[in-house]
Amino acid sequence: MQAGKSVLLIVNPHSGGGKGQKWMPRLESALKQRGWKVQTVLTERQGDAMHAVKESTADIILVAGGDGVFHDAINGLWQSGKSTPVGLIPIGTGNVFAANMGIPANPLDALEQLLNGQVHWLDVGEAHSQIFHCSLGVGFDAYVVAQMETVSKPQKRLLGKLVYFLQALRHSLHYRWSSLKVEAELKDGTKQVWEKDAWLVLISNLPDYGGVKVTPDAKPDDGLLDLCIMPSQSKADYFRFAMLGLLGWHMRHPDVVVTQIRSAHIVSDPPVPTQMDGELTPPTPVTVKVISKALPVLLPLK
């Protein structure tokens, strides 16, 4: 990536339990030393990154934070119709996208590799009039996302990814599964319907979901999304299917659905929460579809 041009640096100072604030001056200094003209925007609330992207005339956009602020930024890019390359410098708690795409965990290493990388046009999913780069979760994981708002910054900074596991374990005692109906268009254009009692439906653009390969065949540039339905008829099923997922054995279970789709419509009784890229979104019903090669993303060279 040619230096001497302008970069919009979006930083979530609260990412990773407050790590964003620490890394901001280091990233600014590293960019300026390489000859880039830097405009820095600090986000304080949802929508700040989206607004900054819409207003920007920079040559590239770098987002220092987690999947949530990246979600906000790419929605600004999508809504504005711009094709400005955007890259993620991971400073979040989960960093799902970075882990899947081979972006280094150290922010300065990530910056270096992104600036020396290439632009790849990736697919996105669309639901609730938004796009997502990682996944749409329906049910239990969205419930956990809602409860994460009660977790303090020091806890997130100290525990990192482990905080999600601990919150999931804690709230599994309170969450109740729903009767779900999923109507999907498969990759060959045929339609299929599943009706199940389920605790989780995940529609993903990536193979690895927080360290677990829930949809191992997912690729972010194949023009498809990958669907997983985790059934449940008891509290014990949460732990049984969670353990199967951790071991990668869920694919072998006849009641677990894992398949590739182009679109889906999901309804539930009762309605359940949904999340996109770790951000809480409206409850079911929800309709989702893939948009192929929609997002210009800076990624490290392979």
HELIX and SHEET records of a PDB file:
HELIX    1   1 SER A   15  GLN A   33  1                                  19    
HELIX    2   2 ASP A   48  GLU A   55  1                                   8    
HELIX    3   3 ASP A   67  SER A   80  1                                  14    
HELIX    4   4 VAL A   96  MET A  101  1                                   6    
HELIX    5   5 PRO A  107  LEU A  115  1                                   9    
HELIX    6   6 PHE A  140  GLN A  147  1                                   8    
HELIX    7   7 MET A  148  THR A  150  5                                   3    
HELIX    8   8 LYS A  153  LEU A  159  1                                   7    
HELIX    9   9 LEU A  162  HIS A  171  1                                  10    
HELIX   10  10 LYS A  235  LEU A  247  1                                  13    
HELIX   11  11 HIS A  250  ARG A  252  5                                   3    
SHEET    1   A 4 LYS A  37  LEU A  42  0                                        
SHEET    2   A 4 SER A   6  VAL A  11  1                                        
SHEET    3   A 4 ILE A  60  GLY A  65  1                                        
SHEET    4   A 4 VAL A  86  PRO A  90  1                                        
SHEET    1   B 9 GLN A 130  PHE A 132  0                                        
SHEET    2   B 9 GLN A 118  ALA A 127 -1                                        
SHEET    3   B 9 VAL A 286  LEU A 299 -1                                        
SHEET    4   B 9 VAL A 257  ASP A 269 -1                                        
SHEET    5   B 9 SER A 178  LEU A 186 -1                                        
SHEET    6   B 9 LYS A 191  SER A 204 -1                                        
SHEET    7   B 9 SER A 135  GLY A 139 -1                                        
SHEET    8   B 9 THR A 274  MET A 276 -1                                        
SHEET    9   B 9 GLU A 279  THR A 281 -1                                        
SHEET    1   C 5 GLN A 130  PHE A 132  0                                        
SHEET    2   C 5 GLN A 118  ALA A 127 -1                                        
SHEET    3   C 5 VAL A 286  LEU A 299 -1                                        
SHEET    4   C 5 VAL A 257  ASP A 269 -1                                        
SHEET    5   C 5 LEU A 225  PRO A 231 -1                                        
END                                                                             
